[in-house]
Amino acid sequence: MTNRFAVCLNCMDGRVHLPVIQWIKENYEVDYVDLITEPGMDGVLADLNLDIKNIVTKLEISVDKHGSQYIFIGGHYDCLGHPVDNETHKKDVMVAVERIKKLKGSCKIIGLWISEKFSVKKIIEM
């Protein structure tokens, strides 16, 4: 049996990792979730002026070596790395999903919102 992987581009905030991993495993047929983290990841990816080469290199390892077919991008409540209001976070997640879709079009790209109760909700899928 082959292990099935997904990859999640998420904030480094440890509060969001387990809820996101559990949600992904419950809602998609994957065994493992590779994590690539940066403070305020949704803001990093949404800033089209930032060079994300380092993130893309890591993403390619998950997609090319682990065979990840799903790429998740998370934004969350009370993010200290990207201190904006919730609506801005959600917009940034959508911009980030579009940006990554242009780079990895063969994968499903899913944007997630993690609330103040650390519940996870899908907000976009491309």
Residue pairs with C-beta under 8 A, 6 or more apart in sequence:
2 67
3 31
3 32
3 66
4 29
4 30
4 31
4 32
4 67
5 30
5 31
5 32
5 33
5 34
5 62
5 66
5 67
5 68
6 24
6 28
6 30
6 32
6 33
6 34
6 68
6 69
6 70
6 71
6 72
7 33
7 34
7 35
7 36
7 59
7 62
7 63
7 66
7 68
7 70
7 71
7 72
8 20
8 21
8 24
8 33
8 34
8 35
8 36
8 71
8 72
8 73
8 74
9 36
9 37
9 38
9 41
9 45
9 55
9 59
9 71
9 72
9 73
9 74
9 96
9 100
10 16
10 17
10 20
10 35
10 36
10 37
10 41
10 72
10 73
10 74
11 37
11 38
11 39
11 40
11 41
11 42
11 74
11 75
11 76
11 79
11 81
11 82
12 37
12 38
12 39
12 41
12 81
13 39
13 76
13 79
13 80
13 81
15 76
15 118
16 74
16 76
16 114
16 118
17 35
19 114
19 118
19 119
19 120
20 33
20 72
20 74
20 112
20 114
20 120
21 33
21 35
23 112
23 120
24 30
24 33
24 70
24 72
25 31
25 33
27 122
28 70
30 70
32 66
33 72
34 61
34 62
34 66
34 68
36 55
36 58
36 59
36 62
38 44
38 55
38 81
39 80
39 81
39 82
40 79
40 80
40 81
40 82
40 83
41 73
41 74
41 75
41 81
41 82
41 96
42 73
42 74
42 75
42 79
42 82
42 89
42 92
42 93
42 96
43 79
43 81
43 82
43 84
43 89
43 92
44 50
44 52
44 55
44 82
45 52
45 55
45 73
45 92
45 95
45 96
45 99
45 100
46 91
46 92
46 93
46 95
46 96
46 99
48 95
48 99
52 99
56 103
59 71
59 100
59 103
59 104
62 68
63 69
63 71
63 104
63 107
68 107
69 107
69 108
70 107
70 108
70 109
70 110
71 100
71 104
71 107
71 108
71 109
71 110
72 109
72 110
72 111
72 112
73 93
73 96
73 97
73 100
73 109
73 110
73 111
73 112
74 93
74 111
74 112
74 113
74 114
74 120
75 82
75 89
75 90
75 92
75 93
75 96
75 111
75 112
75 113
75 114
76 89
76 113
76 114
76 115
77 86
77 89
77 114
77 115
77 116
78 116
79 89
82 89
82 92
84 92
86 113
89 113
90 113
90 123
93 111
93 112
93 113
93 123
93 124
94 111
94 123
94 124
96 111
97 109
97 110
97 111
97 124
97 126
98 126
100 109
101 109
101 126
108 125
108 126
109 125
109 126
110 122
110 124
110 125
110 126
111 122
111 123
111 124
111 125
112 120
112 121
112 122
112 123
113 120
113 121
113 123
114 120
115 121
